[in-house]
Structures are given as C-alpha cells and as structure tokens.
Amino acid sequence: MYDLVIRRARLADDRLVDLAVQNGKIVVVGQLTDDVNARRQLDLAGNCRLSAGWVDSHVHCYPSSPIYHDEPDLVGVASGVTSVVDAGSTGTDDVDEFYALTRHAKTNVFAFLNISRIGLLRQNELADLADIDPPTVKKSIDAYPGFIIGIKARMSSSVVGQNGIVPLVRAKQIQQENNGLPLMVHIGNNPPNLDDIADLLTRGDIITHCFNGKPNRILTPAGTLRESIQRALKRGVLLDVGHGTASFSFDVARQAIGLGILPHTISSDIYCRNRMAGPVHSLATVMSKFFSIGLSLPQVIACVTENAASALHLSNKGRLEPGYDADFTLFDLRLGPQVFADSEGQSVGGEQLLVPLAAVVAGEILLTDEGKAHHVFDL
C-alpha cells in the first residue's frame, strides 16, 4: 500500500500522469491501475497542474535579521514553494540560531552562508575585511552539511565599501577550501565593475540579480551582452533572476532573452516588505512575469525545479522520477488580463498568472489559501 497516490495530474507540457509516494519518495510516475491501494488518494482529473516542488533559490527568511527578514513558511509552503534557499542573511555569528529555527518549518530550508561573519546585520557587511574569517566559515559549513549548501558574496559598492574586488577573491578562496560549494554573487552598483566580477567566476558560480537595470548591468549601453558575461557563460557561470525590490528590469530581461540569454534559475529575493507591498509578492508572481517577456510554461517551471536543483546540488529534488523526494507543487494557470511591475517602476501587461494551490513536502499535502477554496481538493 502506498502512502499517497495522485491521479491525473496535468504537467507543464500538458501530459496527464499518476504518481505514487512511499516513505517521502516518488516510487511510480506513469499510469496506475484502478485497484492500487493508498492511505490517501487525490484525483486531480486533469483540472490542476503539478510539477516537481518549486525551489526558490534566493530568499531572505531569517526572522531575526534587522534588514531583510521573513518567516520560512510564509515564503515557502504558504506560497506553493517546497524549498527555499536563504541567500546570505546569516554569517557564522548567527547561523546556529537560523538552523535551529528552520527545523520547525514545513518548508525545506537551505542556506547560502554569508562570507561575512555578521551576515546582513548591516548593509555594508563586507566593508571590514576582518569580518571575513575563512576558518570560522569552514567550521560552520562542516557543522551543517545539507543545510549550508553554498556561500554568498554581495559585490556592490554599498556592501564592499573601499574593498573593491577583494571580498570576491576571498570568497573564491573559501569556495576552494570547502570542496567547491556553490557560490552566489550579488551584482549591483559599481565599484567593483561587473567585468572584474565576471572574470573571477568559474563553472557553477551563480550571478544573482542578472536582469537588474543599474548601470553595472549585463548589457552594454548599445544593448549587447557584455563580453565578460559572454566569457563567463561559456565557462558555465549561471544566471539567477533574484528579482527583489531593486534588481529586476523588464527592459533588460526582454533584451537579454531576445538575445537568447535565458535565466538558469528564477528566484524572488523575497522578504516581508516586498512580499506584502510588492513588486515581488511571491515566487509565482515573479515566474508569471516571464510569460510576458518570452518564456513558455515548461521553461519557467524548469527554472524553479530541475535547473534550481542542479545549480544548488540538491540531488534528490527537482524531478518527477522514482527515487526523488516526493516534493510537488500543485497550481493553476489562470488566463486573463494581468498587470505586472518590475523594480524600475515599469509595468507590463500579461495574460497568464500562476496560482499555487498546494505544496507537497515529502508526501504531506499543505494547501495554500487558494487551494483551500479550490473545488479539486476534498481532503
């Protein structure tokens, strides 16, 4: 007997499949016979879409952060997101507390450890190089395998002060000393110059805020892709959206996508203020914006499932295959006029909106507010 069977789930490519779950893992994907027994069965009748659980690879959900804070489950399962990755809210000073509180969350929570010991205690956490202590970073990484999945360096002028590119050089050294863990690099206003940042990055490193509209952006004034970014992409550097309050431009995203420069991952950079007041609102809202600027539903879903899991080295997530974690997102694709805002005060009209109905984490069904009102679910 299976723990959970989901029947007639509509995938992003419109195929209908059945899934069976046992002990928190996917055991069957395909067509199940009518006589299959399960402790719980959910028949979606093709009326509800399902994908591997959405992974938001850039959030801020450490509740004690004085700058960017939120609750893991509010940006996670309440929004249909099964896994979130906090992007540098904590350094070695406070990662112990963050780890402890995440053990009570329904959402899978992971962390990029800030290379500054103070994390986001203040905006300029990399202005004092004494706050970068590689042995302490290694100690924390070794203490929380499977939770700390990478390191974060925010490389913009307001963060690094007079230190220029030096914090990123230190970050690369820390990365090498810790088995090549993923490195996420925030780009914003210069100095340091984006060319200097990009030329230091290697395969698997992640540039977040890739479509920001600031002068230090990935496009030249003529609208072509910077040569340093071209070289970085050829080396296997990855682009992450990291929408946020001030780091996403429709114009830049549209131009880049027109050049064939697609994001590897779509993430929100969400925290309480931009969740409630916008322009982020939720990962689903950020994903929906990309329908208006050139991406299809399968492309958008891939950015928060298999692409995200691959970039973050989450080997058991991101795919609907036997043996993978039974993390799913159930959602509607609602048609009708929409208006979406970017971080530059620009608005774009759209016709499609992703509406999360449930997060399924290790086989446990957790309805969103929309899901609770949905006729498909009789739980």
C-alpha positions as CSV (number, residue, x, y, z in Angstrom):
1,M,0.0,0.0,0.0
2,Y,1.3,3.4,-1.0
3,D,1.2,6.4,1.4
4,L,-0.1,8.8,-1.3
5,V,-1.4,8.4,-4.9
6,I,-2.1,11.4,-7.1
7,R,-4.1,10.6,-10.2
8,R,-4.5,12.5,-13.5
9,A,-2.1,15.4,-12.7
10,R,-1.5,17.7,-15.6
11,L,2.1,18.5,-16.2
12,A,3.6,21.7,-17.6
13,D,3.7,20.0,-21.1
14,D,0.0,19.1,-20.7
15,R,0.6,15.3,-20.2
16,L,-1.5,13.6,-17.6
17,V,0.3,11.3,-15.2
18,D,-0.3,9.3,-12.0
19,L,2.2,9.4,-9.1
20,A,2.7,7.1,-6.1
21,V,4.6,8.1,-3.0
22,Q,6.1,5.9,-0.3
23,N,8.2,7.0,2.7
24,G,8.5,10.5,1.3
25,K,9.9,9.4,-2.0
26,I,8.4,9.1,-5.5
27,V,8.0,5.4,-6.4
28,V,5.9,5.5,-9.5
29,V,5.4,8.1,-12.3
30,G,3.1,7.0,-15.1
31,Q,-0.3,5.3,-15.2
32,L,-1.6,3.4,-12.3
33,T,-4.4,0.8,-12.3
34,D,-7.7,1.4,-10.6
35,D,-7.1,-1.3,-8.0
36,V,-4.0,0.4,-6.5
37,N,-4.3,0.9,-2.7
38,A,-3.1,4.0,-0.9
39,R,-3.6,5.6,2.5
40,R,-4.5,8.8,0.7
41,Q,-5.6,9.3,-2.9
42,L,-6.0,12.6,-4.7
43,D,-7.6,12.7,-8.2
44,L,-6.9,15.9,-9.9
45,A,-8.9,14.9,-13.0
46,G,-6.7,17.0,-15.3
47,N,-8.0,20.1,-13.7
48,C,-4.9,21.0,-11.7
49,R,-1.3,21.2,-12.8
50,L,1.6,19.6,-11.0
51,S,5.3,19.9,-11.2
52,A,8.3,18.9,-9.1
53,G,8.3,21.1,-6.0
54,W,9.3,24.7,-6.7
55,V,12.7,25.8,-5.4
56,D,13.2,29.5,-4.6
57,S,17.0,29.8,-4.8
58,H,17.2,33.3,-3.4
59,V,15.1,34.4,-0.4
60,H,15.6,36.1,2.9
61,C,13.8,34.2,5.7
62,Y,15.8,34.6,8.8
63,P,13.2,36.2,11.1
64,S,15.9,37.9,13.3
65,S,17.6,39.8,10.5
66,P,17.3,43.5,11.2
67,I,17.3,44.4,7.4
68,Y,15.7,41.6,5.3
69,H,13.5,39.2,7.3
70,D,10.6,36.9,6.9
71,E,9.2,33.5,8.0
72,P,10.3,30.4,6.1
73,D,6.8,29.0,5.7
74,L,5.3,32.3,4.5
75,V,7.7,32.5,1.6
76,G,7.7,28.7,1.3
77,V,4.8,26.3,1.6
78,A,2.1,29.0,2.0
79,S,3.2,30.2,-1.4
80,G,3.4,26.7,-3.0
81,V,7.2,26.6,-2.7
82,T,8.6,23.4,-1.2
83,S,12.2,24.5,-0.8
84,V,13.8,27.9,-0.1
85,V,17.4,28.9,0.0
86,D,18.2,31.9,2.2
87,A,20.8,33.9,0.4
88,G,23.3,35.2,2.9
89,S,21.1,36.6,5.7
90,T,23.3,34.9,8.2
91,G,27.0,34.5,8.7
92,T,28.9,32.4,11.2
93,D,27.7,34.7,14.1
94,D,24.0,33.7,13.8
95,V,23.8,30.6,11.5
96,D,23.3,28.4,14.6
97,E,20.1,30.2,15.6
98,F,18.9,30.2,12.0
99,Y,19.5,26.4,11.6
100,A,17.6,25.7,14.9
101,L,14.5,27.6,13.9
102,T,14.3,26.1,10.4
103,R,13.9,22.6,12.0
104,H,10.4,23.6,12.9
105,A,9.4,24.7,9.4
106,K,7.3,22.7,7.0
107,T,9.3,24.1,4.1
108,N,12.7,22.6,3.2
109,V,15.1,25.4,4.2
110,F,18.7,25.7,3.0
111,A,21.3,28.5,3.3
112,F,24.0,30.3,1.4
113,L,26.3,31.3,4.2
114,N,27.4,35.0,4.0
115,I,31.2,35.1,3.9
116,S,30.9,38.0,6.4
117,R,30.5,36.6,9.9
118,I,27.9,39.3,10.7
119,G,25.6,38.3,7.8
120,L,23.0,41.0,7.0
121,L,23.4,42.8,10.3
122,R,24.0,45.9,8.3
123,Q,24.1,46.8,4.6
124,N,27.9,47.0,4.3
125,E,28.8,43.6,5.7
126,L,31.9,43.3,3.6
127,A,33.3,46.8,4.3
128,D,35.6,45.4,7.0
129,L,37.8,42.6,5.7
130,A,38.3,41.4,9.3
131,D,34.7,40.1,9.2
132,I,35.8,37.5,6.6
133,D,37.3,34.6,8.6
134,P,37.8,31.5,6.5
135,P,38.4,29.0,9.3
136,T,35.2,30.0,11.1
137,V,33.3,29.8,7.8
138,K,34.7,26.2,7.3
139,K,33.7,25.3,10.8
140,S,30.1,26.3,10.2
141,I,29.9,24.6,6.8
142,D,31.3,21.4,8.4
143,A,28.8,21.7,11.2
144,Y,25.7,21.9,8.9
145,P,26.1,19.6,5.9
146,G,23.0,19.5,3.9
147,F,21.8,22.9,5.3
148,I,24.6,25.2,4.3
149,I,24.7,24.4,0.6
150,G,26.8,27.3,-0.6
151,I,28.3,30.7,0.2
152,K,27.2,34.2,-0.7
153,A,29.1,37.4,-1.5
154,R,27.3,40.7,-2.2
155,M,29.5,42.6,-4.6
156,S,28.2,46.1,-4.9
157,S,29.6,49.4,-3.7
158,S,27.2,49.8,-0.8
159,V,28.3,46.5,0.6
160,V,32.1,46.3,0.0
161,G,32.9,49.9,0.8
162,Q,36.5,50.6,-0.2
163,N,37.4,46.9,-0.6
164,G,36.6,46.6,-4.3
165,I,37.0,43.1,-5.7
166,V,38.9,41.8,-2.7
167,P,35.9,40.2,-0.9
168,L,35.2,38.1,-4.1
169,V,38.8,37.0,-4.2
170,R,38.4,35.8,-0.6
171,A,35.1,34.1,-1.4
172,K,36.7,32.1,-4.2
173,Q,39.4,31.0,-1.8
174,I,36.8,29.9,0.7
175,Q,35.0,28.0,-2.0
176,Q,38.1,26.1,-3.0
177,E,38.8,25.3,0.7
178,N,35.2,23.8,1.0
179,N,35.0,21.3,-1.8
180,G,33.8,23.8,-4.4
181,L,30.5,24.6,-2.8
182,P,28.2,26.8,-5.0
183,L,29.0,30.5,-4.8
184,M,26.2,33.1,-5.3
185,V,27.4,36.6,-6.2
186,H,25.1,39.6,-5.9
187,I,25.7,42.3,-8.6
188,G,24.6,45.8,-8.3
189,N,26.1,49.3,-8.4
190,N,29.8,49.7,-9.1
191,P,32.5,49.6,-8.0
192,P,33.5,46.9,-8.3
193,N,32.9,46.7,-12.0
194,L,30.9,43.8,-13.4
195,D,33.7,42.9,-15.8
196,D,36.1,42.4,-12.9
197,I,33.5,40.3,-11.0
198,A,32.6,38.1,-14.0
199,D,36.2,37.4,-14.9
200,L,36.8,35.8,-11.5
201,L,33.8,33.4,-11.7
202,T,34.1,29.8,-12.7
203,R,31.8,26.9,-13.7
204,G,28.7,26.6,-11.5
205,D,29.1,30.1,-9.8
206,I,25.8,32.0,-9.8
207,I,25.3,35.6,-10.7
208,T,22.1,36.8,-9.0
209,H,20.2,40.0,-10.0
210,C,21.2,39.1,-13.5
211,F,18.5,41.3,-15.1
212,N,18.9,44.4,-12.9
213,G,18.6,47.8,-14.6
214,K,21.5,49.5,-12.9
215,P,24.4,50.9,-15.0
216,N,26.6,47.9,-13.9
217,R,24.3,45.5,-15.7
218,I,25.0,42.6,-18.0
219,L,24.1,44.6,-21.2
220,T,26.2,47.3,-22.8
221,P,24.6,50.7,-23.5
222,A,24.1,49.5,-27.0
223,G,22.0,46.6,-25.8
224,T,24.5,43.8,-26.5
225,L,25.7,41.3,-23.9
226,R,29.0,42.4,-22.2
227,E,32.0,40.4,-23.4
228,S,32.9,39.5,-19.9
229,I,29.5,37.9,-19.4
230,Q,29.8,36.1,-22.7
231,R,33.0,34.6,-21.5
232,A,31.6,33.7,-18.1
233,L,28.6,31.9,-19.6
234,K,30.9,29.9,-21.9
235,R,32.8,28.8,-18.7
236,G,29.5,27.6,-17.2
237,V,28.6,30.5,-14.9
238,L,24.8,30.6,-14.2
239,L,22.3,33.4,-14.3
240,D,19.8,33.8,-11.5
241,V,17.0,36.3,-11.5
242,G,16.8,37.4,-7.8
243,H,14.0,39.9,-8.5
244,G,13.9,41.8,-5.2
245,T,12.9,45.3,-4.6
246,A,15.5,47.0,-6.8
247,S,17.1,44.3,-9.0
248,F,14.8,43.4,-11.9
249,S,14.1,45.4,-15.1
250,F,11.6,44.3,-17.7
251,D,13.6,46.1,-20.4
252,V,16.9,44.4,-19.5
253,A,15.2,40.9,-19.2
254,R,13.4,41.4,-22.5
255,Q,16.5,42.5,-24.4
256,A,18.6,39.6,-22.9
257,I,16.0,37.0,-23.6
258,G,15.8,38.4,-27.2
259,L,19.5,37.7,-27.5
260,G,19.0,34.2,-26.3
261,I,20.3,34.9,-22.8
262,L,17.8,33.0,-20.6
263,P,18.0,32.7,-16.8
264,H,19.1,29.4,-15.5
265,T,17.0,29.9,-12.3
266,I,14.1,32.2,-11.5
267,S,14.1,33.4,-7.9
268,S,12.3,36.0,-5.9
269,D,14.8,37.7,-3.4
270,I,11.7,37.9,-1.3
271,Y,11.3,39.2,2.3
272,C,8.4,40.6,4.2
273,R,8.3,44.1,2.8
274,N,8.5,43.2,-0.9
275,R,6.2,40.3,-0.3
276,M,3.4,42.4,1.1
277,A,3.9,45.7,-0.7
278,G,5.5,44.4,-4.0
279,P,6.9,44.3,-6.5
280,V,7.8,40.7,-5.7
281,H,4.7,39.3,-3.8
282,S,5.6,35.7,-4.4
283,L,7.8,33.4,-6.4
284,A,4.7,32.5,-8.5
285,T,4.2,36.2,-9.4
286,V,7.9,36.5,-10.4
287,M,7.6,33.4,-12.5
288,S,4.4,34.7,-14.2
289,K,6.2,37.9,-15.3
290,F,8.3,35.8,-17.7
291,F,5.4,34.7,-19.8
292,S,5.1,38.3,-20.9
293,I,8.8,38.5,-22.0
294,G,9.3,35.4,-23.9
295,L,9.4,32.2,-21.8
296,S,6.9,29.3,-22.1
297,L,5.4,27.4,-19.1
298,P,7.8,24.4,-19.4
299,Q,10.8,26.8,-19.5
300,V,9.5,28.8,-16.4
301,I,8.9,25.6,-14.5
302,A,12.3,24.2,-15.3
303,C,13.9,27.3,-13.8
304,V,12.4,26.5,-10.4
305,T,12.7,22.7,-10.5
306,E,15.4,20.8,-12.3
307,N,17.6,23.8,-13.1
308,A,17.5,25.1,-9.5
309,A,18.2,21.6,-8.0
310,S,21.1,21.2,-10.4
311,A,22.6,24.6,-9.6
312,L,22.2,24.1,-5.8
313,H,23.5,20.4,-5.9
314,L,20.1,19.2,-4.4
315,S,20.5,15.8,-5.9
316,N,17.1,14.4,-4.7
317,K,14.9,17.3,-5.8
318,G,13.7,19.0,-8.9
319,R,12.5,16.0,-11.0
320,L,9.4,13.8,-11.2
321,E,11.2,10.5,-11.2
322,P,11.2,7.4,-9.0
323,G,13.7,7.8,-6.2
324,Y,13.4,11.6,-6.0
325,D,11.9,13.4,-3.0
326,A,8.1,13.5,-3.1
327,D,8.0,17.3,-3.3
328,F,5.4,18.7,-5.6
329,T,3.7,22.0,-6.4
330,L,0.1,21.9,-7.4
331,F,-1.0,25.0,-9.3
332,D,-3.4,26.7,-11.7
333,L,-2.5,28.6,-14.8
334,R,-5.2,31.3,-14.9
335,L,-5.9,33.2,-18.0
336,G,-7.0,36.8,-18.1
337,P,-5.6,40.3,-18.1
338,Q,-2.8,40.9,-15.6
339,V,-0.5,43.9,-14.8
340,F,3.0,43.1,-13.5
341,A,5.5,45.6,-12.1
342,D,9.3,45.4,-12.2
343,S,11.8,47.1,-9.8
344,E,12.2,50.1,-12.0
345,G,8.6,51.4,-11.8
346,Q,7.7,49.9,-15.2
347,S,4.6,47.8,-15.8
348,V,3.9,45.1,-18.4
349,G,0.6,43.5,-19.3
350,G,0.1,39.8,-19.3
351,E,-2.5,37.1,-19.9
352,Q,-1.3,34.3,-17.6
353,L,-0.9,34.0,-13.8
354,L,0.4,31.1,-11.9
355,V,-1.7,30.4,-8.8
356,P,-0.2,27.9,-6.3
357,L,-2.8,25.6,-4.7
358,A,-0.7,23.3,-2.6
359,A,2.8,22.3,-1.7
360,V,3.5,18.7,-1.1
361,V,6.6,18.1,1.0
362,A,7.8,14.5,1.4
363,G,4.3,13.4,0.6
364,E,2.5,15.7,3.0
365,I,-0.1,17.9,1.3
366,L,-0.1,21.5,2.5
367,L,-2.8,23.7,0.9
368,T,-2.3,27.4,0.2
369,D,-5.2,29.8,0.9
370,E,-6.2,29.5,-2.8
371,G,-6.0,25.7,-2.5
372,K,-8.3,25.6,0.5
373,A,-11.0,27.3,-1.7
374,H,-10.4,25.1,-4.7
375,H,-13.0,22.6,-5.8
376,V,-10.4,20.0,-6.8
377,F,-9.4,19.2,-3.2
378,D,-11.5,17.1,-0.9
379,L,-9.0,16.5,1.9
